[in-house]
């Protein structure tokens, strides 16, 4: 082999990605306490007859749980239809 050339590869500069282990809030998602507060708030708003579609639209990108995201998206669609019919 030529001088300075080896078969050994250098160690990577950083470890493998561990993003899946990171806290939801660190990754930009709403944490459990924030989600609970949000759900309580929109339930109260809905009972009081206040519009909730805008709040759900703002929060949806921050919901990590697929089931909750789907349920809120369905609720948003229903509220948009109801608010547009009013």
N, C-alpha and C positions, 0 to 999 in steps of 0.2 A: 504494500500500500504506500501511497505517497505520504510524505511527511505531513502531519497535522490532520490526516483524514482517518476517521474511525468509523466503525459500524455502529457505535453507540449513539443513540439519539439523546438529545438533552431532555431533562425533565421539563414538563410543561410549566409555563410561567404562573399559572393559577390552577387550583384544584378544579375538578369537575363541578359543573353547576349543581348547586344544592337549593335552587329557588323553591322547589317543591316542599322543602322543609321550613321555609321562612314563614313567619307570622303573617296572617292576612293583612293586617294594617301596614306592615313593612312593604308589602307588595302593592299597596294602594287600594286594597279592598276594605270594606267596612268591617270592623271587628264585631264580635258578638254583642257587646253592650250597645254599640251604635245601631246595630240592626234591630235589637229589641226596642230601643228608644224610637227608632223610625217607625216600626210597626205599630207601636202604641200611639204615636202621633197621628199617623194616617187613619187608624181606626177611629180615634176621637174626632178628627176632622170630618170623616165620612158620616159619623153619627150626627154631627152638628150641621151637616149639609154643605160643608165647605168643599171646594174642588181639591182633588188629590192627584190628578193626572200629572201636573207639573212636578210635584214632589217625587212621584214614582219615576218619571223620566230622568230626573236628576240623579236618583239613587241607583237605578238599574245597573249602570256600568260598574258599580262598586260592590255588587252582590256576587260573591264567589260560588255559593251553593247553587247547583243547577236546578234542583227542585224548587227552591224559593225563588230563583230568578224566573223560572217558567211561570210559577203561580202569580208573581207580581206582574209579569208581562201580560198575562191573561186578564188580570184585574185592571191593568192600564187600558187594554183594548176595550173592556167593558165600560170603564169610566169615560173614555173618549167618546164612545158611542152615546152614552147617556148624557154627557155634557153637550154634545153636538145636537142631540134631539131636543134639549131644553130651550 
